[in-house]
Amino acid sequence: MSEGLQTNKVLQEYARDFYIWEKCGWIERQKAKGKQISEKWAQSRRSHLERYIFPEWSLRKLHRGGGGGGGGGPVEYEKWLIGLSLANGTKNGITYSLNIILKEAKREGLIRYNPLGEVEPLANNYRNRDAFDSKELAILFPRNEEKLISVWGERYAATLFTLMVTSGMRVGETIALQWKHILLNERAVLIKQAVKNDNSIGTTKSREQRGVIVPGVTLRLLKTWKEETLCPAEEDFIFHGLGKE
């Protein structure tokens, strides 16, 4: 590339199509190498650009000398990053998204070095993810079935969320359940598949199949829902559609 291009291109111009599905050359190259990149992942990275990086750094020039590129120097970048009112995990994600772009610019000879190579990741400030205490769970999942259905508005939702909370199943695993996976006599649920980001059916996140013993209240809800649903065949999905028959 010419020296003029190296000194005049700004970050937003260079990253105009970055992380845009079927437009981003970097993504196409990774896919050609056999790397697993999803459209949802790309959308998340693009969101970092549009919401945080472009508003602050879009007009920064990519150049071979000085600080090295679009994100400013590492001290300037870290000061900006720490000042964002976001969780540290999100901030690290923003840095990761920009780092890929600057590494690509360096590979193409647009910058001499990548300043983010000197930026240290922030400590993850994870919060306790226990969403409900015992009192809250008692309110959301009362023992009385009529009250339970009243809380959730319909049997479909009551069955869905009771199954999730009593089995520890992920959302994608629950939606992918078919009636053949419910073993009423064994009081168990077989977890063999999950719905992916593109709505296809694939393996579970761990790529392992497992069985879960569930309590009587969950089994009773499943049994009653099977009697009411319009899709009770063994191959039918238990929680099909939007729950409206």
ChimeraX commands (.cxc) that place a marker at each C-alpha (Angstrom):
marker #1 position 0.00,0.00,0.00 radius 0.5
marker #1 position 1.14,3.53,-0.67 radius 0.5
marker #1 position 2.55,5.80,2.04 radius 0.5
marker #1 position -0.28,8.26,1.36 radius 0.5
marker #1 position -2.85,5.63,2.24 radius 0.5
marker #1 position -0.91,4.77,5.35 radius 0.5
marker #1 position -0.92,8.36,6.61 radius 0.5
marker #1 position -4.39,9.54,5.55 radius 0.5
marker #1 position -6.84,6.75,6.37 radius 0.5
marker #1 position -8.80,7.21,9.60 radius 0.5
marker #1 position -10.08,4.42,11.82 radius 0.5
marker #1 position -13.74,4.62,10.83 radius 0.5
marker #1 position -12.87,4.55,7.14 radius 0.5
marker #1 position -10.59,1.56,7.59 radius 0.5
marker #1 position -13.08,-0.32,9.78 radius 0.5
marker #1 position -16.15,0.68,7.75 radius 0.5
marker #1 position -17.15,-2.92,7.00 radius 0.5
marker #1 position -15.40,-4.60,9.91 radius 0.5
marker #1 position -17.56,-7.26,11.63 radius 0.5
marker #1 position -20.39,-6.75,9.12 radius 0.5
marker #1 position -21.47,-10.23,8.04 radius 0.5
marker #1 position -20.60,-11.10,4.42 radius 0.5
marker #1 position -18.79,-7.76,4.01 radius 0.5
marker #1 position -15.87,-8.07,6.40 radius 0.5
marker #1 position -12.77,-9.41,4.71 radius 0.5
marker #1 position -11.22,-10.41,8.04 radius 0.5
marker #1 position -14.21,-12.62,8.89 radius 0.5
marker #1 position -14.19,-14.22,5.45 radius 0.5
marker #1 position -10.50,-15.03,5.86 radius 0.5
marker #1 position -11.06,-16.59,9.29 radius 0.5
marker #1 position -13.91,-18.71,7.93 radius 0.5
marker #1 position -11.73,-19.84,5.04 radius 0.5
marker #1 position -9.17,-20.98,7.62 radius 0.5
marker #1 position -11.82,-23.10,9.30 radius 0.5
marker #1 position -12.34,-20.79,12.29 radius 0.5
marker #1 position -15.79,-20.95,13.89 radius 0.5
marker #1 position -17.29,-17.45,13.81 radius 0.5
marker #1 position -21.01,-16.86,14.23 radius 0.5
marker #1 position -23.05,-13.97,12.91 radius 0.5
marker #1 position -24.18,-13.18,16.45 radius 0.5
marker #1 position -20.54,-12.90,17.54 radius 0.5
marker #1 position -19.86,-10.52,14.66 radius 0.5
marker #1 position -22.90,-8.41,15.55 radius 0.5
marker #1 position -21.66,-8.12,19.13 radius 0.5
marker #1 position -18.23,-6.94,17.96 radius 0.5
marker #1 position -19.81,-4.49,15.52 radius 0.5
marker #1 position -21.90,-3.10,18.36 radius 0.5
marker #1 position -18.69,-2.31,20.24 radius 0.5
marker #1 position -17.49,-0.29,17.27 radius 0.5
marker #1 position -20.67,1.68,16.73 radius 0.5
marker #1 position -21.57,2.32,20.37 radius 0.5
marker #1 position -18.17,3.02,21.91 radius 0.5
marker #1 position -15.16,3.00,19.59 radius 0.5
marker #1 position -16.33,5.07,16.63 radius 0.5
marker #1 position -17.85,7.90,18.71 radius 0.5
marker #1 position -14.49,8.40,20.45 radius 0.5
marker #1 position -11.82,7.27,17.99 radius 0.5
marker #1 position -13.39,7.36,14.50 radius 0.5
marker #1 position -11.27,10.23,13.17 radius 0.5
marker #1 position -7.95,8.98,14.50 radius 0.5
marker #1 position -5.52,8.48,11.64 radius 0.5
marker #1 position -3.77,5.19,11.01 radius 0.5
marker #1 position -0.07,5.91,10.56 radius 0.5
marker #1 position 3.26,4.12,10.72 radius 0.5
marker #1 position 4.98,6.42,13.19 radius 0.5
marker #1 position 4.20,7.87,16.61 radius 0.5
marker #1 position 1.53,6.13,18.67 radius 0.5
marker #1 position 0.74,3.67,15.95 radius 0.5
marker #1 position -2.91,4.05,15.15 radius 0.5
marker #1 position -6.59,4.51,15.62 radius 0.5
marker #1 position -6.94,3.92,19.34 radius 0.5
marker #1 position -4.42,6.53,20.45 radius 0.5
marker #1 position -1.56,5.62,22.79 radius 0.5
marker #1 position -2.05,2.92,25.44 radius 0.5
marker #1 position -2.19,5.44,28.31 radius 0.5
marker #1 position -4.77,7.58,26.55 radius 0.5
marker #1 position -6.82,4.53,25.62 radius 0.5
marker #1 position -6.76,3.04,29.12 radius 0.5
marker #1 position -7.82,6.36,30.65 radius 0.5
marker #1 position -10.80,6.49,28.28 radius 0.5
marker #1 position -11.67,2.84,28.85 radius 0.5
marker #1 position -11.58,3.04,32.65 radius 0.5
marker #1 position -13.85,6.08,32.49 radius 0.5
marker #1 position -16.65,4.16,30.77 radius 0.5
marker #1 position -19.61,3.29,33.02 radius 0.5
marker #1 position -19.53,-0.38,32.08 radius 0.5
marker #1 position -18.64,-3.69,33.67 radius 0.5
marker #1 position -14.99,-4.62,33.27 radius 0.5
marker #1 position -15.96,-7.68,31.24 radius 0.5
marker #1 position -17.65,-5.41,28.69 radius 0.5
marker #1 position -14.64,-3.08,28.65 radius 0.5
marker #1 position -12.34,-6.01,27.96 radius 0.5
marker #1 position -14.66,-7.02,25.13 radius 0.5
marker #1 position -14.37,-3.55,23.60 radius 0.5
marker #1 position -10.60,-3.77,23.76 radius 0.5
marker #1 position -10.69,-7.21,22.15 radius 0.5
marker #1 position -12.87,-5.89,19.30 radius 0.5
marker #1 position -10.55,-2.96,18.61 radius 0.5
marker #1 position -7.43,-5.07,19.04 radius 0.5
marker #1 position -8.45,-7.36,16.17 radius 0.5
marker #1 position -8.83,-4.35,13.89 radius 0.5
marker #1 position -5.48,-2.83,14.83 radius 0.5
marker #1 position -3.72,-6.19,14.47 radius 0.5
marker #1 position -5.17,-6.41,10.97 radius 0.5
marker #1 position -4.02,-2.85,10.19 radius 0.5
marker #1 position -0.53,-3.78,11.36 radius 0.5
marker #1 position -0.59,-6.93,9.22 radius 0.5
marker #1 position -1.45,-4.79,6.20 radius 0.5
marker #1 position 1.37,-2.34,6.95 radius 0.5
marker #1 position -0.86,0.61,7.85 radius 0.5
marker #1 position 0.58,1.00,11.35 radius 0.5
marker #1 position 4.02,0.28,12.75 radius 0.5
marker #1 position 2.79,-1.35,15.96 radius 0.5
marker #1 position -0.43,-2.06,17.77 radius 0.5
marker #1 position -0.71,0.17,20.88 radius 0.5
marker #1 position -3.29,-2.14,22.45 radius 0.5
marker #1 position -0.54,-4.71,22.85 radius 0.5
marker #1 position 0.52,-2.65,25.87 radius 0.5
marker #1 position -2.97,-2.39,27.38 radius 0.5
marker #1 position -3.52,-4.77,30.27 radius 0.5
marker #1 position -6.94,-6.43,30.67 radius 0.5
marker #1 position -9.12,-5.22,33.50 radius 0.5
marker #1 position -10.03,-7.52,36.37 radius 0.5
marker #1 position -13.45,-9.07,35.87 radius 0.5
marker #1 position -15.80,-7.69,38.51 radius 0.5
marker #1 position -18.31,-10.52,38.37 radius 0.5
marker #1 position -21.43,-10.02,40.41 radius 0.5
marker #1 position -23.33,-12.78,42.18 radius 0.5
marker #1 position -25.66,-14.21,39.57 radius 0.5
marker #1 position -28.04,-15.91,42.00 radius 0.5
marker #1 position -31.10,-14.16,40.65 radius 0.5
marker #1 position -33.60,-15.04,43.37 radius 0.5
marker #1 position -33.52,-15.86,47.05 radius 0.5
marker #1 position -35.77,-18.50,48.60 radius 0.5
marker #1 position -38.59,-16.04,49.34 radius 0.5
marker #1 position -38.61,-14.75,45.77 radius 0.5
marker #1 position -38.61,-18.29,44.40 radius 0.5
marker #1 position -41.59,-19.14,46.62 radius 0.5
marker #1 position -43.49,-16.20,45.13 radius 0.5
marker #1 position -42.61,-17.09,41.54 radius 0.5
marker #1 position -43.14,-20.82,41.97 radius 0.5
marker #1 position -45.91,-21.41,44.54 radius 0.5
marker #1 position -46.70,-25.05,45.38 radius 0.5
marker #1 position -50.35,-24.63,44.48 radius 0.5
marker #1 position -50.70,-25.32,40.75 radius 0.5
marker #1 position -53.53,-22.83,40.19 radius 0.5
marker #1 position -51.50,-20.07,41.84 radius 0.5
marker #1 position -48.44,-21.07,39.80 radius 0.5
marker #1 position -50.34,-20.77,36.53 radius 0.5
marker #1 position -51.81,-17.47,37.71 radius 0.5
marker #1 position -48.30,-16.10,38.33 radius 0.5
marker #1 position -47.09,-17.02,34.83 radius 0.5
marker #1 position -50.36,-16.32,33.02 radius 0.5
marker #1 position -50.67,-19.70,31.24 radius 0.5
marker #1 position -49.77,-23.35,31.69 radius 0.5
marker #1 position -47.23,-23.25,28.85 radius 0.5
marker #1 position -45.09,-20.62,30.60 radius 0.5
marker #1 position -45.57,-22.13,34.05 radius 0.5
marker #1 position -44.36,-25.50,32.77 radius 0.5
marker #1 position -41.45,-24.02,30.84 radius 0.5
marker #1 position -40.01,-21.96,33.69 radius 0.5
marker #1 position -40.68,-24.57,36.38 radius 0.5
marker #1 position -38.77,-27.10,34.29 radius 0.5
marker #1 position -35.86,-24.70,33.83 radius 0.5
marker #1 position -35.59,-23.79,37.51 radius 0.5
marker #1 position -35.89,-27.39,38.76 radius 0.5
marker #1 position -33.58,-28.96,36.17 radius 0.5
marker #1 position -30.92,-26.29,35.61 radius 0.5
marker #1 position -31.43,-26.52,31.85 radius 0.5
marker #1 position -30.29,-23.72,29.58 radius 0.5
marker #1 position -32.84,-21.88,27.45 radius 0.5
marker #1 position -31.64,-23.46,24.19 radius 0.5
marker #1 position -31.77,-26.92,25.72 radius 0.5
marker #1 position -35.29,-26.40,27.03 radius 0.5
marker #1 position -36.65,-25.11,23.72 radius 0.5
marker #1 position -35.10,-28.10,21.91 radius 0.5
marker #1 position -36.85,-30.67,24.12 radius 0.5
marker #1 position -39.14,-33.18,22.42 radius 0.5
marker #1 position -41.68,-35.38,24.15 radius 0.5
marker #1 position -39.50,-38.43,23.53 radius 0.5
marker #1 position -36.97,-36.86,25.92 radius 0.5
marker #1 position -39.38,-36.98,28.88 radius 0.5
marker #1 position -39.19,-40.24,30.84 radius 0.5
marker #1 position -42.19,-40.04,33.15 radius 0.5
marker #1 position -41.67,-43.43,34.75 radius 0.5
marker #1 position -38.03,-42.63,35.53 radius 0.5
marker #1 position -38.94,-39.06,36.65 radius 0.5
marker #1 position -36.21,-37.84,34.32 radius 0.5
marker #1 position -35.52,-35.54,31.39 radius 0.5
marker #1 position -32.94,-36.39,28.72 radius 0.5
marker #1 position -30.94,-33.37,27.54 radius 0.5
marker #1 position -29.49,-34.30,24.17 radius 0.5
marker #1 position -29.66,-31.18,22.00 radius 0.5
marker #1 position -30.07,-27.41,21.96 radius 0.5
marker #1 position -31.32,-24.62,19.72 radius 0.5
marker #1 position -28.42,-22.62,18.26 radius 0.5
marker #1 position -28.18,-18.90,17.46 radius 0.5
marker #1 position -29.33,-19.53,13.88 radius 0.5
marker #1 position -32.37,-21.49,15.18 radius 0.5
marker #1 position -30.92,-24.81,14.05 radius 0.5
marker #1 position -30.83,-27.85,16.34 radius 0.5
marker #1 position -27.39,-28.97,17.41 radius 0.5
marker #1 position -25.44,-30.31,20.37 radius 0.5
marker #1 position -25.59,-28.89,23.87 radius 0.5
marker #1 position -23.09,-26.20,24.85 radius 0.5
marker #1 position -20.90,-28.82,26.54 radius 0.5
marker #1 position -21.42,-31.18,23.55 radius 0.5
marker #1 position -22.46,-33.82,26.09 radius 0.5
marker #1 position -25.80,-35.54,26.65 radius 0.5
marker #1 position -27.13,-35.94,30.17 radius 0.5
marker #1 position -30.15,-36.95,32.17 radius 0.5
marker #1 position -31.73,-34.91,34.97 radius 0.5
marker #1 position -34.08,-36.13,37.71 radius 0.5
marker #1 position -36.88,-33.61,38.24 radius 0.5
marker #1 position -39.39,-33.25,41.10 radius 0.5
marker #1 position -42.99,-34.40,41.03 radius 0.5
marker #1 position -44.42,-30.92,40.50 radius 0.5
marker #1 position -42.45,-30.60,37.25 radius 0.5
marker #1 position -43.55,-34.02,36.03 radius 0.5
marker #1 position -47.21,-33.22,36.80 radius 0.5
marker #1 position -46.98,-29.98,34.84 radius 0.5
marker #1 position -45.39,-31.74,31.89 radius 0.5
marker #1 position -47.99,-34.51,31.93 radius 0.5
marker #1 position -50.89,-32.04,32.01 radius 0.5
marker #1 position -49.32,-29.88,29.30 radius 0.5
marker #1 position -48.97,-32.94,27.07 radius 0.5
marker #1 position -52.68,-33.62,27.49 radius 0.5
marker #1 position -53.55,-30.04,26.51 radius 0.5
marker #1 position -51.08,-29.23,23.76 radius 0.5
marker #1 position -51.95,-29.66,20.09 radius 0.5
marker #1 position -48.52,-31.21,19.50 radius 0.5
marker #1 position -48.23,-34.27,21.81 radius 0.5
marker #1 position -46.43,-36.67,19.43 radius 0.5
marker #1 position -43.11,-38.09,20.56 radius 0.5
marker #1 position -41.22,-36.17,17.85 radius 0.5
marker #1 position -43.02,-32.88,18.59 radius 0.5
marker #1 position -41.24,-30.08,20.43 radius 0.5
marker #1 position -42.71,-29.55,23.89 radius 0.5
marker #1 position -42.42,-25.76,23.88 radius 0.5
marker #1 position -43.23,-25.01,20.25 radius 0.5
marker #1 position -44.21,-21.60,18.94 radius 0.5
marker #1 position -45.10,-18.86,21.41 radius 0.5
marker #1 position -47.23,-20.96,23.70 radius 0.5
marker #1 position -50.49,-19.85,22.13 radius 0.5
marker #1 position -52.64,-22.61,20.73 radius 0.5
marker link #1:1,2 radius 0.2
marker link #1:2,3 radius 0.2
marker link #1:3,4 radius 0.2
marker link #1:4,5 radius 0.2
marker link #1:5,6 radius 0.2
marker link #1:6,7 radius 0.2
marker link #1:7,8 radius 0.2
marker link #1:8,9 radius 0.2
marker link #1:9,10 radius 0.2
marker link #1:10,11 radius 0.2
marker link #1:11,12 radius 0.2
marker link #1:12,13 radius 0.2
marker link #1:13,14 radius 0.2
marker link #1:14,15 radius 0.2
marker link #1:15,16 radius 0.2
marker link #1:16,17 radius 0.2
marker link #1:17,18 radius 0.2
marker link #1:18,19 radius 0.2
marker link #1:19,20 radius 0.2
marker link #1:20,21 radius 0.2
marker link #1:21,22 radius 0.2
marker link #1:22,23 radius 0.2
marker link #1:23,24 radius 0.2
marker link #1:24,25 radius 0.2
marker link #1:25,26 radius 0.2
marker link #1:26,27 radius 0.2
marker link #1:27,28 radius 0.2
marker link #1:28,29 radius 0.2
marker link #1:29,30 radius 0.2
marker link #1:30,31 radius 0.2
marker link #1:31,32 radius 0.2
marker link #1:32,33 radius 0.2
marker link #1:33,34 radius 0.2
marker link #1:34,35 radius 0.2
marker link #1:35,36 radius 0.2
marker link #1:36,37 radius 0.2
marker link #1:37,38 radius 0.2
marker link #1:38,39 radius 0.2
marker link #1:39,40 radius 0.2
marker link #1:40,41 radius 0.2
marker link #1:41,42 radius 0.2
marker link #1:42,43 radius 0.2
marker link #1:43,44 radius 0.2
marker link #1:44,45 radius 0.2
marker link #1:45,46 radius 0.2
marker link #1:46,47 radius 0.2
marker link #1:47,48 radius 0.2
marker link #1:48,49 radius 0.2
marker link #1:49,50 radius 0.2
marker link #1:50,51 radius 0.2
marker link #1:51,52 radius 0.2
marker link #1:52,53 radius 0.2
marker link #1:53,54 radius 0.2
marker link #1:54,55 radius 0.2
marker link #1:55,56 radius 0.2
marker link #1:56,57 radius 0.2
marker link #1:57,58 radius 0.2
marker link #1:58,59 radius 0.2
marker link #1:59,60 radius 0.2
marker link #1:60,61 radius 0.2
marker link #1:61,62 radius 0.2
marker link #1:62,63 radius 0.2
marker link #1:63,64 radius 0.2
marker link #1:64,65 radius 0.2
marker link #1:65,66 radius 0.2
marker link #1:66,67 radius 0.2
marker link #1:67,68 radius 0.2
marker link #1:68,69 radius 0.2
marker link #1:69,70 radius 0.2
marker link #1:70,71 radius 0.2
marker link #1:71,72 radius 0.2
marker link #1:72,73 radius 0.2
marker link #1:73,74 radius 0.2
marker link #1:74,75 radius 0.2
marker link #1:75,76 radius 0.2
marker link #1:76,77 radius 0.2
marker link #1:77,78 radius 0.2
marker link #1:78,79 radius 0.2
marker link #1:79,80 radius 0.2
marker link #1:80,81 radius 0.2
marker link #1:81,82 radius 0.2
marker link #1:82,83 radius 0.2
marker link #1:83,84 radius 0.2
marker link #1:84,85 radius 0.2
marker link #1:85,86 radius 0.2
marker link #1:86,87 radius 0.2
marker link #1:87,88 radius 0.2
marker link #1:88,89 radius 0.2
marker link #1:89,90 radius 0.2
marker link #1:90,91 radius 0.2
marker link #1:91,92 radius 0.2
marker link #1:92,93 radius 0.2
marker link #1:93,94 radius 0.2
marker link #1:94,95 radius 0.2
marker link #1:95,96 radius 0.2
marker link #1:96,97 radius 0.2
marker link #1:97,98 radius 0.2
marker link #1:98,99 radius 0.2
marker link #1:99,100 radius 0.2
marker link #1:100,101 radius 0.2
marker link #1:101,102 radius 0.2
marker link #1:102,103 radius 0.2
marker link #1:103,104 radius 0.2
marker link #1:104,105 radius 0.2
marker link #1:105,106 radius 0.2
marker link #1:106,107 radius 0.2
marker link #1:107,108 radius 0.2
marker link #1:108,109 radius 0.2
marker link #1:109,110 radius 0.2
marker link #1:110,111 radius 0.2
marker link #1:111,112 radius 0.2
marker link #1:112,113 radius 0.2
marker link #1:113,114 radius 0.2
marker link #1:114,115 radius 0.2
marker link #1:115,116 radius 0.2
marker link #1:116,117 radius 0.2
marker link #1:117,118 radius 0.2
marker link #1:118,119 radius 0.2
marker link #1:119,120 radius 0.2
marker link #1:120,121 radius 0.2
marker link #1:121,122 radius 0.2
marker link #1:122,123 radius 0.2
marker link #1:123,124 radius 0.2
marker link #1:124,125 radius 0.2
marker link #1:125,126 radius 0.2
marker link #1:126,127 radius 0.2
marker link #1:127,128 radius 0.2
marker link #1:128,129 radius 0.2
marker link #1:129,130 radius 0.2
marker link #1:130,131 radius 0.2
marker link #1:131,132 radius 0.2
marker link #1:132,133 radius 0.2
marker link #1:133,134 radius 0.2
marker link #1:134,135 radius 0.2
marker link #1:135,136 radius 0.2
marker link #1:136,137 radius 0.2
marker link #1:137,138 radius 0.2
marker link #1:138,139 radius 0.2
marker link #1:139,140 radius 0.2
marker link #1:140,141 radius 0.2
marker link #1:141,142 radius 0.2
marker link #1:142,143 radius 0.2
marker link #1:143,144 radius 0.2
marker link #1:144,145 radius 0.2
marker link #1:145,146 radius 0.2
marker link #1:146,147 radius 0.2
marker link #1:147,148 radius 0.2
marker link #1:148,149 radius 0.2
marker link #1:149,150 radius 0.2
marker link #1:150,151 radius 0.2
marker link #1:151,152 radius 0.2
marker link #1:152,153 radius 0.2
marker link #1:153,154 radius 0.2
marker link #1:154,155 radius 0.2
marker link #1:155,156 radius 0.2
marker link #1:156,157 radius 0.2
marker link #1:157,158 radius 0.2
marker link #1:158,159 radius 0.2
marker link #1:159,160 radius 0.2
marker link #1:160,161 radius 0.2
marker link #1:161,162 radius 0.2
marker link #1:162,163 radius 0.2
marker link #1:163,164 radius 0.2
marker link #1:164,165 radius 0.2
marker link #1:165,166 radius 0.2
marker link #1:166,167 radius 0.2
marker link #1:167,168 radius 0.2
marker link #1:168,169 radius 0.2
marker link #1:169,170 radius 0.2
marker link #1:170,171 radius 0.2
marker link #1:171,172 radius 0.2
marker link #1:172,173 radius 0.2
marker link #1:173,174 radius 0.2
marker link #1:174,175 radius 0.2
marker link #1:175,176 radius 0.2
marker link #1:176,177 radius 0.2
marker link #1:177,178 radius 0.2
marker link #1:178,179 radius 0.2
marker link #1:179,180 radius 0.2
marker link #1:180,181 radius 0.2
marker link #1:181,182 radius 0.2
marker link #1:182,183 radius 0.2
marker link #1:183,184 radius 0.2
marker link #1:184,185 radius 0.2
marker link #1:185,186 radius 0.2
marker link #1:186,187 radius 0.2
marker link #1:187,188 radius 0.2
marker link #1:188,189 radius 0.2
marker link #1:189,190 radius 0.2
marker link #1:190,191 radius 0.2
marker link #1:191,192 radius 0.2
marker link #1:192,193 radius 0.2
marker link #1:193,194 radius 0.2
marker link #1:194,195 radius 0.2
marker link #1:195,196 radius 0.2
marker link #1:196,197 radius 0.2
marker link #1:197,198 radius 0.2
marker link #1:198,199 radius 0.2
marker link #1:199,200 radius 0.2
marker link #1:200,201 radius 0.2
marker link #1:201,202 radius 0.2
marker link #1:202,203 radius 0.2
marker link #1:203,204 radius 0.2
marker link #1:204,205 radius 0.2
marker link #1:205,206 radius 0.2
marker link #1:206,207 radius 0.2
marker link #1:207,208 radius 0.2
marker link #1:208,209 radius 0.2
marker link #1:209,210 radius 0.2
marker link #1:210,211 radius 0.2
marker link #1:211,212 radius 0.2
marker link #1:212,213 radius 0.2
marker link #1:213,214 radius 0.2
marker link #1:214,215 radius 0.2
marker link #1:215,216 radius 0.2
marker link #1:216,217 radius 0.2
marker link #1:217,218 radius 0.2
marker link #1:218,219 radius 0.2
marker link #1:219,220 radius 0.2
marker link #1:220,221 radius 0.2
marker link #1:221,222 radius 0.2
marker link #1:222,223 radius 0.2
marker link #1:223,224 radius 0.2
marker link #1:224,225 radius 0.2
marker link #1:225,226 radius 0.2
marker link #1:226,227 radius 0.2
marker link #1:227,228 radius 0.2
marker link #1:228,229 radius 0.2
marker link #1:229,230 radius 0.2
marker link #1:230,231 radius 0.2
marker link #1:231,232 radius 0.2
marker link #1:232,233 radius 0.2
marker link #1:233,234 radius 0.2
marker link #1:234,235 radius 0.2
marker link #1:235,236 radius 0.2
marker link #1:236,237 radius 0.2
marker link #1:237,238 radius 0.2
marker link #1:238,239 radius 0.2
marker link #1:239,240 radius 0.2
marker link #1:240,241 radius 0.2
marker link #1:241,242 radius 0.2
marker link #1:242,243 radius 0.2
marker link #1:243,244 radius 0.2
marker link #1:244,245 radius 0.2
view
